[in-house]
Amino acid sequence: MKHGYLRSARGICAVLLFLAIFEPLSANDGVIVSSGGGLTNREGGTKISIQREDITLSYERKLDLWHVSASYILHNPTEESVKADISFVNHINEVKEYPGAIKNFQTWFNDAPLAFSYKKQKDGERQKPYISSATEQFSSSVSFSPGHSRVTQEYDCYGYILGPGRRGISYSLLTSKQWEGPIRHFSLRIKLPDDSIVRGLPLRDTLKPYGRFRLKEEAAGTQLYIARGGLFATVSDFSPEENLFLEMELQERYLSFDSVLDGVAPGKMILSLNSLIRDKLKPIDFDGFTTNQLGILHNAMYAIYGAIFDSPELTARFQRYVWYLPDPDFKESAMPDQARKNLELIKRLEKGK
């Protein structure tokens, strides 16, 4: 179904997307809760190289946790076994709501469970009194036989808590410099939650998007909207020059900055698109809105779910926003129940003006 409800008129009120600098809304905005990853060679000066490194990161929205899985194939070129102490290191900021420590850490050596010791060292107080810094290490002693060996790790962590609806993850890639030569074959997959936006593409020359997405280049930087999918990388002879850091915004955040700002009666709520698709709204919530404004609002709701418009003016209006991704399979019946109820309310009010 195609839609075209925009009424042409001067002074028409637009739905604006604010991509401004985040204003703190809670005590722990911008907190680096956990920052770690990689396979650390505590001894250094080794001839052992990383032949394969395969990393998978996925954000579990219901748990508000990242799940991390990493697999390393290492090669010992000598004819003798080489003993080594290896460890996973995580730097954490401990906050009351988000302790920061790694959860459910497991590791294997040649596919057999590997015993590890755990050590946590407090680094002292940070500048903000509600945050304290610490480092935790998961360490194991292994013996690399001549040829190839495999080390695998899995764990959960909070990653970065950057504010309501803003999450991030980091992973240490520079630990590879502690091993011999480049990583022969490197792969990384980041499964992102549906309808998320990545601000500024990390590892720009390495990571690529997959799935249903829209990439938008602007003077302020790159925006990547992922309707469903994520990011991946496959590289040979990889010598990373930086660690991975990814920041994303969930739908409830970026749509909270979409508002009809003009023509609203004093004292009345300025509705965001996030409210339009999630909150139970009443006619009084739309007092002061003009017919044109209501028309833009109800078309914006269609745009969120990928409706294709007959009107070039409507198409151009919503293409400003990285989250507008036309979907030829769009069906109004597939919209969430509350969004459809609010849509019908707006249409009734629009007809009654």
MOQUI-V335507 format. One line per field, one symbol per residue. ss: DSSP state (~ for helix, > for strand, _ for the rest). phi: phi as a letter, one per 40 degrees, with the letter a starting at -180 (. if undefined). burial: # if it has 24 or more other ideal C-beta (glycine too) atoms within 12 Angstrom, else .. Layout:
BEGIN
ss = ???
phi = ???
burial = ???
END
This chain:
BEGIN
ss = _>>___________>>>_____________>>_>>>___>>_______>>>>>>>>>>>>____>>>>>>>>>>>>_____>>>>>>>>>>>>>________>>>>>>>__>>___>>>>>>>>>______>>>>>>>>>>>>>__>>>>>>>>>>>__>>>>__>>>>>>__~~~~~_>__>>>>>>>>>>___>>>>________>>>>>>>>>>>__>>>>>>>>>>>>>>>>>>_____>>>>>>_~~~~~~~>>>___________>~~~~~~____~~~~____~~~~~~~~~~~~~~___>>__~~~~~~~_____________~~~__~~~~~~~~~~~~~~~~_
phi = .bbabcccacgccccbbcbccccdbacbcgcccaaahgbccccggbccbccabbbbbacccccfbcbbbbbbbbbbcccbcbcabbabbbcbbcbdcbdgccbfcbabbfgbdbcabbbbbcchccccccbbbabbbbbbbbbccdhbbbbbbaabacgbbbhdgbbaabacbcccccbcgcccbbbabbcbcdfbbbcgccfdcbcbcbgcabbbcbdchcbbcbcaiibaabbbfcbcbaccbbbbbcdcccccbcacccgcddgccccccccccbccbbdccbdgcccccccccccccccdcgccbcccccdcccccbcccbdbccdbdcccddcccccccccccccccc
burial = ..#.##......###.#.#........###############...#.############....#############.....#.############..######.###.#....#.#..............##########.#.#....#########################.######..##.########.#########..####.######......#####.#####.#..#.#...#################..#......########...#...##.######################....#..##..#######..#.#..#...#..##.###.##...
END
